[in-house]
Amino acid sequence: MVPDDLSQPVRLDAPITGIVVHPRGARIIRRGLVRLPVPAGDGPAVAGVRVELDGLPWELAPDSVRVGGRGPARVLGVDVVARTHPAPADTAGADLAARRRAGSRAVRGRRQG
């Protein structure tokens, strides 16, 4: 994927490709591909491209994240940031959230009655 607008973050699709379970945790391996434009000749390199990966677990220890790459680009840093979305992106998530709210109301009604 080569982004059209390099000022915007590039979304990385990195499905899980391996899991190693240890007595005190697990190592989850994800792999994805981002193609960035390579300057022709001796032109300046593309700088400051941000790559974002969504869908990591809330329990993730930020200092456990490792990132690597190949090719002429370099990874200059890794930031782990928790973000919430105002509404689920898919209808299955919205349906599940609605059922959860309805179940919570039903339990509160039983306690009061």
C-alpha positions as CSV (number, residue, x, y, z in Angstrom):
1,M,0.0,0.0,0.0
2,V,1.4,3.4,-1.0
3,P,-0.5,6.2,0.7
4,D,-1.6,9.2,-1.5
5,D,-1.4,11.7,1.4
6,L,1.7,11.1,3.5
7,S,0.6,13.7,6.1
8,Q,-2.1,11.2,7.2
9,P,-1.2,8.1,9.2
10,V,-1.0,4.8,7.2
11,R,-3.3,2.1,8.6
12,L,-1.6,-1.2,8.8
13,D,-3.5,-4.4,8.6
14,A,-1.4,-6.9,10.6
15,P,-3.2,-10.2,11.3
16,I,-1.9,-12.6,13.9
17,T,0.5,-15.0,12.3
18,G,1.8,-16.8,15.4
19,I,1.4,-17.3,19.1
20,V,3.9,-18.6,21.6
21,V,2.5,-19.3,25.1
22,H,4.8,-19.0,28.1
23,P,4.1,-19.7,31.8
24,R,3.7,-16.0,32.6
25,G,2.3,-14.6,29.3
26,A,2.3,-15.0,25.6
27,R,4.1,-13.7,22.6
28,I,1.7,-12.7,19.8
29,I,3.2,-12.2,16.4
30,R,1.5,-10.0,13.8
31,R,2.8,-9.3,10.3
32,G,1.8,-6.6,7.8
33,L,3.1,-4.7,4.9
34,V,3.4,-1.0,4.2
35,R,5.0,0.1,0.9
36,L,6.3,3.7,0.9
37,P,7.5,5.7,-2.1
38,V,11.2,5.4,-2.7
39,P,12.9,8.6,-4.1
40,A,14.4,8.3,-7.6
41,G,18.1,8.8,-7.8
42,D,19.6,10.7,-4.9
43,G,16.4,12.5,-4.0
44,P,15.4,13.1,-0.4
45,A,13.9,10.2,1.5
46,V,10.3,10.3,2.6
47,A,10.3,11.4,6.2
48,G,7.8,11.4,9.1
49,V,5.3,8.7,7.9
50,R,3.2,7.4,10.7
51,V,1.9,3.9,10.6
52,E,-1.0,2.9,12.9
53,L,-2.3,-0.5,13.9
54,D,-5.7,-0.8,15.5
55,G,-7.3,-3.6,17.4
56,L,-4.7,-4.4,20.0
57,P,-5.9,-5.7,23.4
58,W,-6.4,-3.2,26.3
59,E,-4.3,-5.4,28.5
60,L,-1.2,-4.9,26.3
61,A,1.9,-3.8,28.1
62,P,3.2,-0.8,26.1
63,D,6.8,-1.6,26.7
64,S,6.3,-5.1,25.2
65,V,5.6,-3.9,21.7
66,R,8.4,-4.6,19.2
67,V,8.5,-3.3,15.6
68,G,10.8,-4.2,12.8
69,G,11.1,-3.4,9.1
70,R,13.1,-4.1,5.9
71,G,14.2,-1.9,3.1
72,P,15.5,1.7,3.0
73,A,13.2,3.1,5.6
74,R,14.0,3.1,9.3
75,V,11.7,2.8,12.3
76,L,12.4,5.9,14.4
77,G,10.1,5.2,17.3
78,V,7.1,3.3,18.7
79,D,4.2,4.9,20.7
80,V,1.4,2.8,22.1
81,V,-1.7,5.0,22.5
82,A,-5.1,3.8,23.8
83,R,-8.0,5.3,21.8
84,T,-11.7,4.8,22.1
85,H,-14.2,5.1,19.3
86,P,-17.6,6.8,20.0
87,A,-19.5,3.9,18.4
88,P,-18.7,0.4,17.2
89,A,-17.6,0.4,13.5
90,D,-19.5,-2.7,12.6
91,T,-23.2,-3.6,13.1
92,A,-22.3,-6.7,15.1
93,G,-20.5,-4.6,17.7
94,A,-23.5,-2.2,17.9
95,D,-25.9,-5.1,18.3
96,L,-23.8,-6.5,21.1
97,A,-23.5,-3.1,22.9
98,A,-27.3,-2.7,22.6
99,R,-27.9,-6.2,24.1
100,R,-25.5,-5.5,26.9
101,R,-27.3,-2.3,27.8
102,A,-30.7,-4.0,27.7
103,G,-29.3,-6.8,29.9
104,S,-28.0,-4.3,32.4
105,R,-31.4,-2.5,32.6
106,A,-33.1,-5.9,33.1
107,V,-30.8,-6.8,36.0
108,R,-31.3,-3.4,37.6
109,G,-35.1,-3.8,37.3
110,R,-35.0,-7.2,39.0
111,R,-33.0,-5.7,41.9
112,Q,-35.5,-2.9,42.4
113,G,-38.6,-5.1,42.1
